Amino acid sequence: MVPPFADAVRAMEVGTFSQQPVQTRFGWHVILLEDESDQQAPAMEAVKDNLTTIVEQTKVQAYLDDLEARAYITR
């Protein structure tokens, strides 16, 4: 969660709405906290392959975007 949203949720009790709208980079939010649960982050080994794939795809896309930006195409 983005910090303003997370801060608002931490200050709330289960079953309540946020007292004021919360502004984030995604817009304005009225929050209803329905339930809480503690979840542990997954182990690095469990997500390593997915993270590697995401990084590789991001690098390839950045390379392709750069090539396209520098390309001079005529018809």
PDB file of N, CA, C and O in Angstrom:
ATOM      1  N   MET A   1       0.848  -1.182   0.000  1.00  0.00           N
ATOM      2  CA  MET A   1       0.000   0.000   0.000  1.00  0.00           C
ATOM      3  C   MET A   1       0.891   1.242   0.000  1.00  0.00           C
ATOM      4  O   MET A   1       1.981   1.240   0.572  1.00  0.00           O
ATOM      5  N   VAL A   2       0.416   2.283  -0.641  1.00  0.00           N
ATOM      6  CA  VAL A   2       1.155   3.540  -0.622  1.00  0.00           C
ATOM      7  C   VAL A   2       1.041   4.152   0.769  1.00  0.00           C
ATOM      8  O   VAL A   2       0.041   3.934   1.454  1.00  0.00           O
ATOM      9  N   PRO A   3       2.058   4.922   1.205  1.00  0.00           N
ATOM     10  CA  PRO A   3       2.108   5.410   2.583  1.00  0.00           C
ATOM     11  C   PRO A   3       0.850   6.120   3.106  1.00  0.00           C
ATOM     12  O   PRO A   3       0.415   5.783   4.207  1.00  0.00           O
ATOM     13  N   PRO A   4       0.237   7.075   2.396  1.00  0.00           N
ATOM     14  CA  PRO A   4      -0.944   7.731   2.977  1.00  0.00           C
ATOM     15  C   PRO A   4      -2.085   6.748   3.246  1.00  0.00           C
ATOM     16  O   PRO A   4      -2.792   6.862   4.248  1.00  0.00           O
ATOM     17  N   PHE A   5      -2.256   5.787   2.344  1.00  0.00           N
ATOM     18  CA  PHE A   5      -3.306   4.786   2.501  1.00  0.00           C
ATOM     19  C   PHE A   5      -2.994   3.872   3.689  1.00  0.00           C
ATOM     20  O   PHE A   5      -3.864   3.607   4.519  1.00  0.00           O
ATOM     21  N   ALA A   6      -1.758   3.394   3.767  1.00  0.00           N
ATOM     22  CA  ALA A   6      -1.347   2.511   4.858  1.00  0.00           C
ATOM     23  C   ALA A   6      -1.458   3.207   6.209  1.00  0.00           C
ATOM     24  O   ALA A   6      -1.891   2.602   7.190  1.00  0.00           O
ATOM     25  N   ASP A   7      -1.064   4.482   6.260  1.00  0.00           N
ATOM     26  CA  ASP A   7      -1.166   5.236   7.519  1.00  0.00           C
ATOM     27  C   ASP A   7      -2.612   5.346   7.977  1.00  0.00           C
ATOM     28  O   ASP A   7      -2.908   5.191   9.162  1.00  0.00           O
ATOM     29  N   ALA A   8      -3.503   5.612   7.044  1.00  0.00           N
ATOM     30  CA  ALA A   8      -4.918   5.731   7.388  1.00  0.00           C
ATOM     31  C   ALA A   8      -5.471   4.404   7.897  1.00  0.00           C
ATOM     32  O   ALA A   8      -6.221   4.375   8.872  1.00  0.00           O
ATOM     33  N   VAL A   9      -5.101   3.309   7.238  1.00  0.00           N
ATOM     34  CA  VAL A   9      -5.591   1.987   7.649  1.00  0.00           C
ATOM     35  C   VAL A   9      -5.078   1.625   9.036  1.00  0.00           C
ATOM     36  O   VAL A   9      -5.822   1.077   9.849  1.00  0.00           O
ATOM     37  N   ARG A  10      -3.812   1.928   9.312  1.00  0.00           N
ATOM     38  CA  ARG A  10      -3.253   1.609  10.638  1.00  0.00           C
ATOM     39  C   ARG A  10      -3.978   2.351  11.759  1.00  0.00           C
ATOM     40  O   ARG A  10      -4.048   1.855  12.883  1.00  0.00           O
ATOM     41  N   ALA A  11      -4.514   3.525  11.465  1.00  0.00           N
ATOM     42  CA  ALA A  11      -5.188   4.324  12.485  1.00  0.00           C
ATOM     43  C   ALA A  11      -6.650   3.911  12.680  1.00  0.00           C
ATOM     44  O   ALA A  11      -7.327   4.446  13.558  1.00  0.00           O
ATOM     45  N   MET A  12      -7.142   2.972  11.877  1.00  0.00           N
ATOM     46  CA  MET A  12      -8.554   2.592  11.918  1.00  0.00           C
ATOM     47  C   MET A  12      -8.796   1.340  12.743  1.00  0.00           C
ATOM     48  O   MET A  12      -7.885   0.554  13.001  1.00  0.00           O
ATOM     49  N   GLU A  13     -10.045   1.175  13.149  1.00  0.00           N
ATOM     50  CA  GLU A  13     -10.476  -0.048  13.810  1.00  0.00           C
ATOM     51  C   GLU A  13     -11.335  -0.847  12.832  1.00  0.00           C
ATOM     52  O   GLU A  13     -11.972  -0.274  11.948  1.00  0.00           O
ATOM     53  N   VAL A  14     -11.350  -2.168  12.993  1.00  0.00           N
ATOM     54  CA  VAL A  14     -12.138  -3.043  12.121  1.00  0.00           C
ATOM     55  C   VAL A  14     -13.603  -2.619  12.164  1.00  0.00           C
ATOM     56  O   VAL A  14     -14.163  -2.361  13.229  1.00  0.00           O
ATOM     57  N   GLY A  15     -14.211  -2.555  10.970  1.00  0.00           N
ATOM     58  CA  GLY A  15     -15.628  -2.211  10.874  1.00  0.00           C
ATOM     59  C   GLY A  15     -15.906  -0.729  10.761  1.00  0.00           C
ATOM     60  O   GLY A  15     -17.067  -0.321  10.798  1.00  0.00           O
ATOM     61  N   THR A  16     -14.863   0.102  10.621  1.00  0.00           N
ATOM     62  CA  THR A  16     -15.069   1.541  10.526  1.00  0.00           C
ATOM     63  C   THR A  16     -14.627   2.074   9.167  1.00  0.00           C
ATOM     64  O   THR A  16     -13.849   1.444   8.450  1.00  0.00           O
ATOM     65  N   PHE A  17     -15.146   3.249   8.839  1.00  0.00           N
ATOM     66  CA  PHE A  17     -14.735   3.973   7.652  1.00  0.00           C
ATOM     67  C   PHE A  17     -13.681   4.994   8.039  1.00  0.00           C
ATOM     68  O   PHE A  17     -13.600   5.398   9.199  1.00  0.00           O
ATOM     69  N   SER A  18     -12.876   5.411   7.077  1.00  0.00           N
ATOM     70  CA  SER A  18     -11.909   6.478   7.330  1.00  0.00           C
ATOM     71  C   SER A  18     -12.689   7.755   7.630  1.00  0.00           C
ATOM     72  O   SER A  18     -13.705   8.033   6.992  1.00  0.00           O
ATOM     73  N   GLN A  19     -12.214   8.525   8.597  1.00  0.00           N
ATOM     74  CA  GLN A  19     -12.904   9.746   9.010  1.00  0.00           C
ATOM     75  C   GLN A  19     -12.857  10.828   7.932  1.00  0.00           C
ATOM     76  O   GLN A  19     -13.805  11.597   7.774  1.00  0.00           O
ATOM     77  N   GLN A  20     -11.760  10.881   7.203  1.00  0.00           N
ATOM     78  CA  GLN A  20     -11.560  11.842   6.126  1.00  0.00           C
ATOM     79  C   GLN A  20     -11.162  11.082   4.863  1.00  0.00           C
ATOM     80  O   GLN A  20     -10.573  10.005   4.957  1.00  0.00           O
ATOM     81  N   PRO A  21     -11.474  11.626   3.680  1.00  0.00           N
ATOM     82  CA  PRO A  21     -10.962  10.999   2.458  1.00  0.00           C
ATOM     83  C   PRO A  21      -9.435  11.017   2.472  1.00  0.00           C
ATOM     84  O   PRO A  21      -8.823  11.948   2.994  1.00  0.00           O
ATOM     85  N   VAL A  22      -8.834   9.995   1.902  1.00  0.00           N
ATOM     86  CA  VAL A  22      -7.381   9.861   1.877  1.00  0.00           C
ATOM     87  C   VAL A  22      -6.916  10.093   0.440  1.00  0.00           C
ATOM     88  O   VAL A  22      -7.408   9.455  -0.491  1.00  0.00           O
ATOM     89  N   GLN A  23      -5.960  11.018   0.266  1.00  0.00           N
ATOM     90  CA  GLN A  23      -5.445  11.288  -1.067  1.00  0.00           C
ATOM     91  C   GLN A  23      -4.137  10.532  -1.281  1.00  0.00           C
ATOM     92  O   GLN A  23      -3.223  10.592  -0.459  1.00  0.00           O
ATOM     93  N   THR A  24      -4.068   9.811  -2.417  1.00  0.00           N
ATOM     94  CA  THR A  24      -2.842   9.138  -2.831  1.00  0.00           C
ATOM     95  C   THR A  24      -2.575   9.548  -4.278  1.00  0.00           C
ATOM     96  O   THR A  24      -3.340  10.312  -4.866  1.00  0.00           O
ATOM     97  N   ARG A  25      -1.503   9.043  -4.836  1.00  0.00           N
ATOM     98  CA  ARG A  25      -1.212   9.354  -6.239  1.00  0.00           C
ATOM     99  C   ARG A  25      -2.240   8.730  -7.173  1.00  0.00           C
ATOM    100  O   ARG A  25      -2.272   9.055  -8.360  1.00  0.00           O
ATOM    101  N   PHE A  26      -3.085   7.833  -6.651  1.00  0.00           N
ATOM    102  CA  PHE A  26      -4.114   7.178  -7.446  1.00  0.00           C
ATOM    103  C   PHE A  26      -5.466   7.888  -7.356  1.00  0.00           C
ATOM    104  O   PHE A  26      -6.414   7.506  -8.042  1.00  0.00           O
ATOM    105  N   GLY A  27      -5.557   8.918  -6.513  1.00  0.00           N
ATOM    106  CA  GLY A  27      -6.809   9.655  -6.347  1.00  0.00           C
ATOM    107  C   GLY A  27      -7.216   9.734  -4.891  1.00  0.00           C
ATOM    108  O   GLY A  27      -6.392   9.593  -3.987  1.00  0.00           O
ATOM    109  N   TRP A  28      -8.511   9.964  -4.679  1.00  0.00           N
ATOM    110  CA  TRP A  28      -9.074  10.097  -3.336  1.00  0.00           C
ATOM    111  C   TRP A  28      -9.791   8.813  -2.956  1.00  0.00           C
ATOM    112  O   TRP A  28     -10.398   8.156  -3.801  1.00  0.00           O
ATOM    113  N   HIS A  29      -9.717   8.451  -1.648  1.00  0.00           N
ATOM    114  CA  HIS A  29     -10.282   7.181  -1.200  1.00  0.00           C
ATOM    115  C   HIS A  29     -11.028   7.357   0.117  1.00  0.00           C
ATOM    116  O   HIS A  29     -10.579   8.081   1.006  1.00  0.00           O
ATOM    117  N   VAL A  30     -12.169   6.688   0.232  1.00  0.00           N
ATOM    118  CA  VAL A  30     -12.842   6.501   1.511  1.00  0.00           C
ATOM    119  C   VAL A  30     -12.669   5.020   1.807  1.00  0.00           C
ATOM    120  O   VAL A  30     -13.057   4.171   1.004  1.00  0.00           O
ATOM    121  N   ILE A  31     -12.090   4.711   2.954  1.00  0.00           N
ATOM    122  CA  ILE A  31     -11.677   3.336   3.251  1.00  0.00           C
ATOM    123  C   ILE A  31     -12.623   2.700   4.270  1.00  0.00           C
ATOM    124  O   ILE A  31     -12.968   3.312   5.280  1.00  0.00           O
ATOM    125  N   LEU A  32     -13.029   1.484   3.993  1.00  0.00           N
ATOM    126  CA  LEU A  32     -13.765   0.661   4.948  1.00  0.00           C
ATOM    127  C   LEU A  32     -12.851  -0.485   5.333  1.00  0.00           C
ATOM    128  O   LEU A  32     -12.490  -1.305   4.489  1.00  0.00           O
ATOM    129  N   LEU A  33     -12.472  -0.547   6.601  1.00  0.00           N
ATOM    130  CA  LEU A  33     -11.628  -1.640   7.081  1.00  0.00           C
ATOM    131  C   LEU A  33     -12.548  -2.755   7.560  1.00  0.00           C
ATOM    132  O   LEU A  33     -13.127  -2.680   8.643  1.00  0.00           O
ATOM    133  N   GLU A  34     -12.672  -3.785   6.739  1.00  0.00           N
ATOM    134  CA  GLU A  34     -13.577  -4.889   7.049  1.00  0.00           C
ATOM    135  C   GLU A  34     -12.950  -5.939   7.950  1.00  0.00           C
ATOM    136  O   GLU A  34     -13.636  -6.534   8.781  1.00  0.00           O
ATOM    137  N   ASP A  35     -11.639  -6.175   7.790  1.00  0.00           N
ATOM    138  CA  ASP A  35     -10.989  -7.236   8.546  1.00  0.00           C
ATOM    139  C   ASP A  35      -9.487  -6.999   8.540  1.00  0.00           C
ATOM    140  O   ASP A  35      -8.973  -6.265   7.696  1.00  0.00           O
ATOM    141  N   GLU A  36      -8.798  -7.609   9.463  1.00  0.00           N
ATOM    142  CA  GLU A  36      -7.341  -7.548   9.517  1.00  0.00           C
ATOM    143  C   GLU A  36      -6.786  -8.957   9.553  1.00  0.00           C
ATOM    144  O   GLU A  36      -7.398  -9.867  10.113  1.00  0.00           O
ATOM    145  N   SER A  37      -5.618  -9.127   8.948  1.00  0.00           N
ATOM    146  CA  SER A  37      -4.925 -10.405   9.049  1.00  0.00           C
ATOM    147  C   SER A  37      -3.439 -10.140   8.916  1.00  0.00           C
ATOM    148  O   SER A  37      -3.019  -9.253   8.173  1.00  0.00           O
ATOM    149  N   ASP A  38      -2.661 -10.903   9.629  1.00  0.00           N
ATOM    150  CA  ASP A  38      -1.212 -10.792   9.527  1.00  0.00           C
ATOM    151  C   ASP A  38      -0.732 -11.810   8.506  1.00  0.00           C
ATOM    152  O   ASP A  38      -1.030 -13.000   8.606  1.00  0.00           O
ATOM    153  N   GLN A  39       0.008 -11.329   7.531  1.00  0.00           N
ATOM    154  CA  GLN A  39       0.563 -12.224   6.525  1.00  0.00           C
ATOM    155  C   GLN A  39       2.056 -11.998   6.449  1.00  0.00           C
ATOM    156  O   GLN A  39       2.535 -10.865   6.489  1.00  0.00           O
ATOM    157  N   GLN A  40       2.771 -13.080   6.339  1.00  0.00           N
ATOM    158  CA  GLN A  40       4.213 -13.011   6.202  1.00  0.00           C
ATOM    159  C   GLN A  40       4.565 -12.897   4.730  1.00  0.00           C
ATOM    160  O   GLN A  40       3.894 -13.474   3.874  1.00  0.00           O
ATOM    161  N   ALA A  41       5.611 -12.157   4.444  1.00  0.00           N
ATOM    162  CA  ALA A  41       6.093 -12.057   3.066  1.00  0.00           C
ATOM    163  C   ALA A  41       6.602 -13.425   2.629  1.00  0.00           C
ATOM    164  O   ALA A  41       7.158 -14.164   3.442  1.00  0.00           O
ATOM    165  N   PRO A  42       6.421 -13.770   1.361  1.00  0.00           N
ATOM    166  CA  PRO A  42       6.919 -15.074   0.901  1.00  0.00           C
ATOM    167  C   PRO A  42       8.442 -15.106   0.927  1.00  0.00           C
ATOM    168  O   PRO A  42       9.093 -14.064   0.852  1.00  0.00           O
ATOM    169  N   ALA A  43       8.996 -16.289   1.032  1.00  0.00           N
ATOM    170  CA  ALA A  43      10.444 -16.461   1.034  1.00  0.00           C
ATOM    171  C   ALA A  43      11.000 -16.049  -0.328  1.00  0.00           C
ATOM    172  O   ALA A  43      10.330 -16.203  -1.348  1.00  0.00           O
ATOM    173  N   MET A  44      12.210 -15.532  -0.341  1.00  0.00           N
ATOM    174  CA  MET A  44      12.837 -15.077  -1.574  1.00  0.00           C
ATOM    175  C   MET A  44      12.893 -16.189  -2.610  1.00  0.00           C
ATOM    176  O   MET A  44      12.644 -15.944  -3.791  1.00  0.00           O
ATOM    177  N   GLU A  45      13.210 -17.381  -2.198  1.00  0.00           N
ATOM    178  CA  GLU A  45      13.296 -18.509  -3.135  1.00  0.00           C
ATOM    179  C   GLU A  45      11.958 -18.775  -3.818  1.00  0.00           C
ATOM    180  O   GLU A  45      11.928 -19.257  -4.951  1.00  0.00           O
ATOM    181  N   ALA A  46      10.856 -18.469  -3.145  1.00  0.00           N
ATOM    182  CA  ALA A  46       9.535 -18.720  -3.713  1.00  0.00           C
ATOM    183  C   ALA A  46       9.180 -17.714  -4.810  1.00  0.00           C
ATOM    184  O   ALA A  46       8.363 -18.019  -5.680  1.00  0.00           O
ATOM    185  N   VAL A  47       9.778 -16.528  -4.783  1.00  0.00           N
ATOM    186  CA  VAL A  47       9.430 -15.485  -5.751  1.00  0.00           C
ATOM    187  C   VAL A  47      10.583 -15.106  -6.669  1.00  0.00           C
ATOM    188  O   VAL A  47      10.421 -14.277  -7.565  1.00  0.00           O
ATOM    189  N   LYS A  48      11.732 -15.702  -6.453  1.00  0.00           N
ATOM    190  CA  LYS A  48      12.935 -15.324  -7.208  1.00  0.00           C
ATOM    191  C   LYS A  48      12.756 -15.467  -8.716  1.00  0.00           C
ATOM    192  O   LYS A  48      13.128 -14.564  -9.465  1.00  0.00           O
ATOM    193  N   ASP A  49      12.192 -16.587  -9.176  1.00  0.00           N
ATOM    194  CA  ASP A  49      12.012 -16.807 -10.608  1.00  0.00           C
ATOM    195  C   ASP A  49      11.091 -15.749 -11.227  1.00  0.00           C
ATOM    196  O   ASP A  49      11.373 -15.228 -12.306  1.00  0.00           O
ATOM    197  N   ASN A  50       9.996 -15.441 -10.539  1.00  0.00           N
ATOM    198  CA  ASN A  50       9.069 -14.421 -11.045  1.00  0.00           C
ATOM    199  C   ASN A  50       9.737 -13.055 -11.091  1.00  0.00           C
ATOM    200  O   ASN A  50       9.571 -12.318 -12.063  1.00  0.00           O
ATOM    201  N   LEU A  51      10.484 -12.711 -10.062  1.00  0.00           N
ATOM    202  CA  LEU A  51      11.173 -11.418 -10.039  1.00  0.00           C
ATOM    203  C   LEU A  51      12.205 -11.325 -11.149  1.00  0.00           C
ATOM    204  O   LEU A  51      12.336 -10.285 -11.794  1.00  0.00           O
ATOM    205  N   THR A  52      12.934 -12.403 -11.372  1.00  0.00           N
ATOM    206  CA  THR A  52      13.929 -12.430 -12.450  1.00  0.00           C
ATOM    207  C   THR A  52      13.260 -12.203 -13.796  1.00  0.00           C
ATOM    208  O   THR A  52      13.758 -11.435 -14.619  1.00  0.00           O
ATOM    209  N   THR A  53      12.144 -12.861 -14.020  1.00  0.00           N
ATOM    210  CA  THR A  53      11.406 -12.698 -15.277  1.00  0.00           C
ATOM    211  C   THR A  53      10.934 -11.260 -15.452  1.00  0.00           C
ATOM    212  O   THR A  53      11.045 -10.702 -16.544  1.00  0.00           O
ATOM    213  N   ILE A  54      10.418 -10.665 -14.408  1.00  0.00           N
ATOM    214  CA  ILE A  54       9.933  -9.277 -14.480  1.00  0.00           C
ATOM    215  C   ILE A  54      11.079  -8.328 -14.807  1.00  0.00           C
ATOM    216  O   ILE A  54      10.923  -7.439 -15.644  1.00  0.00           O
ATOM    217  N   VAL A  55      12.223  -8.504 -14.163  1.00  0.00           N
ATOM    218  CA  VAL A  55      13.374  -7.633 -14.423  1.00  0.00           C
ATOM    219  C   VAL A  55      13.858  -7.799 -15.858  1.00  0.00           C
ATOM    220  O   VAL A  55      14.158  -6.815 -16.534  1.00  0.00           O
ATOM    221  N   GLU A  56      13.934  -9.027 -16.316  1.00  0.00           N
ATOM    222  CA  GLU A  56      14.370  -9.277 -17.692  1.00  0.00           C
ATOM    223  C   GLU A  56      13.414  -8.641 -18.696  1.00  0.00           C
ATOM    224  O   GLU A  56      13.856  -8.004 -19.653  1.00  0.00           O
ATOM    225  N   GLN A  57      12.120  -8.806 -18.489  1.00  0.00           N
ATOM    226  CA  GLN A  57      11.126  -8.223 -19.390  1.00  0.00           C
ATOM    227  C   GLN A  57      11.207  -6.698 -19.390  1.00  0.00           C
ATOM    228  O   GLN A  57      11.068  -6.066 -20.437  1.00  0.00           O
ATOM    229  N   THR A  58      11.431  -6.114 -18.229  1.00  0.00           N
ATOM    230  CA  THR A  58      11.547  -4.660 -18.128  1.00  0.00           C
ATOM    231  C   THR A  58      12.757  -4.154 -18.896  1.00  0.00           C
ATOM    232  O   THR A  58      12.678  -3.140 -19.591  1.00  0.00           O
ATOM    233  N   LYS A  59      13.875  -4.857 -18.772  1.00  0.00           N
ATOM    234  CA  LYS A  59      15.090  -4.457 -19.496  1.00  0.00           C
ATOM    235  C   LYS A  59      14.915  -4.594 -21.006  1.00  0.00           C
ATOM    236  O   LYS A  59      15.335  -3.715 -21.758  1.00  0.00           O
ATOM    237  N   VAL A  60      14.306  -5.676 -21.452  1.00  0.00           N
ATOM    238  CA  VAL A  60      14.076  -5.869 -22.884  1.00  0.00           C
ATOM    239  C   VAL A  60      13.147  -4.780 -23.414  1.00  0.00           C
ATOM    240  O   VAL A  60      13.394  -4.220 -24.482  1.00  0.00           O
ATOM    241  N   GLN A  61      12.083  -4.480 -22.678  1.00  0.00           N
ATOM    242  CA  GLN A  61      11.145  -3.453 -23.121  1.00  0.00           C
ATOM    243  C   GLN A  61      11.822  -2.089 -23.182  1.00  0.00           C
ATOM    244  O   GLN A  61      11.577  -1.325 -24.116  1.00  0.00           O
ATOM    245  N   ALA A  62      12.664  -1.772 -22.209  1.00  0.00           N
ATOM    246  CA  ALA A  62      13.391  -0.501 -22.221  1.00  0.00           C
ATOM    247  C   ALA A  62      14.315  -0.427 -23.432  1.00  0.00           C
ATOM    248  O   ALA A  62      14.431   0.628 -24.055  1.00  0.00           O
ATOM    249  N   TYR A  63      14.972  -1.530 -23.770  1.00  0.00           N
ATOM    250  CA  TYR A  63      15.847  -1.587 -24.932  1.00  0.00           C
ATOM    251  C   TYR A  63      15.049  -1.372 -26.219  1.00  0.00           C
ATOM    252  O   TYR A  63      15.465  -0.611 -27.092  1.00  0.00           O
ATOM    253  N   LEU A  64      13.903  -2.043 -26.332  1.00  0.00           N
ATOM    254  CA  LEU A  64      13.059  -1.887 -27.514  1.00  0.00           C
ATOM    255  C   LEU A  64      12.518  -0.463 -27.629  1.00  0.00           C
ATOM    256  O   LEU A  64      12.466   0.092 -28.727  1.00  0.00           O
ATOM    257  N   ASP A  65      12.118   0.124 -26.514  1.00  0.00           N
ATOM    258  CA  ASP A  65      11.638   1.511 -26.521  1.00  0.00           C
ATOM    259  C   ASP A  65      12.733   2.461 -26.983  1.00  0.00           C
ATOM    260  O   ASP A  65      12.469   3.393 -27.742  1.00  0.00           O
ATOM    261  N   ASP A  66      13.968   2.226 -26.526  1.00  0.00           N
ATOM    262  CA  ASP A  66      15.092   3.057 -26.932  1.00  0.00           C
ATOM    263  C   ASP A  66      15.352   2.916 -28.430  1.00  0.00           C
ATOM    264  O   ASP A  66      15.566   3.912 -29.121  1.00  0.00           O
ATOM    265  N   LEU A  67      15.333   1.684 -28.931  1.00  0.00           N
ATOM    266  CA  LEU A  67      15.523   1.471 -30.364  1.00  0.00           C
ATOM    267  C   LEU A  67      14.448   2.183 -31.175  1.00  0.00           C
ATOM    268  O   LEU A  67      14.741   2.812 -32.192  1.00  0.00           O
ATOM    269  N   GLU A  68      13.221   2.083 -30.726  1.00  0.00           N
ATOM    270  CA  GLU A  68      12.115   2.728 -31.440  1.00  0.00           C
ATOM    271  C   GLU A  68      12.249   4.253 -31.418  1.00  0.00           C
ATOM    272  O   GLU A  68      11.982   4.918 -32.419  1.00  0.00           O
ATOM    273  N   ALA A  69      12.659   4.794 -30.287  1.00  0.00           N
ATOM    274  CA  ALA A  69      12.812   6.248 -30.172  1.00  0.00           C
ATOM    275  C   ALA A  69      13.921   6.761 -31.080  1.00  0.00           C
ATOM    276  O   ALA A  69      13.826   7.880 -31.584  1.00  0.00           O
ATOM    277  N   ARG A  70      14.967   5.975 -31.301  1.00  0.00           N
ATOM    278  CA  ARG A  70      16.095   6.406 -32.124  1.00  0.00           C
ATOM    279  C   ARG A  70      15.947   6.023 -33.598  1.00  0.00           C
ATOM    280  O   ARG A  70      16.742   6.448 -34.436  1.00  0.00           O
ATOM    281  N   ALA A  71      14.936   5.224 -33.908  1.00  0.00           N
ATOM    282  CA  ALA A  71      14.769   4.747 -35.283  1.00  0.00           C
ATOM    283  C   ALA A  71      14.265   5.853 -36.195  1.00  0.00           C
ATOM    284  O   ALA A  71      13.475   6.707 -35.794  1.00  0.00           O
ATOM    285  N   TYR A  72      14.744   5.812 -37.431  1.00  0.00           N
ATOM    286  CA  TYR A  72      14.262   6.716 -38.463  1.00  0.00           C
ATOM    287  C   TYR A  72      13.637   5.840 -39.533  1.00  0.00           C
ATOM    288  O   TYR A  72      14.339   5.136 -40.258  1.00  0.00           O
ATOM    289  N   ILE A  73      12.327   5.886 -39.629  1.00  0.00           N
ATOM    290  CA  ILE A  73      11.605   5.000 -40.530  1.00  0.00           C
ATOM    291  C   ILE A  73      10.952   5.821 -41.630  1.00  0.00           C
ATOM    292  O   ILE A  73      10.251   6.794 -41.350  1.00  0.00           O
ATOM    293  N   THR A  74      11.181   5.431 -42.886  1.00  0.00           N
ATOM    294  CA  THR A  74      10.538   6.090 -44.006  1.00  0.00           C
ATOM    295  C   THR A  74       9.735   5.069 -44.802  1.00  0.00           C
ATOM    296  O   THR A  74      10.025   3.873 -44.773  1.00  0.00           O
ATOM    297  N   ARG A  75       8.747   5.547 -45.496  1.00  0.00           N
ATOM    298  CA  ARG A  75       7.924   4.647 -46.325  1.00  0.00           C
ATOM    299  C   ARG A  75       7.915   5.138 -47.736  1.00  0.00           C
ATOM    300  O   ARG A  75       7.283   4.528 -48.598  1.00  0.00           O
TER     301      ARG A  75
END
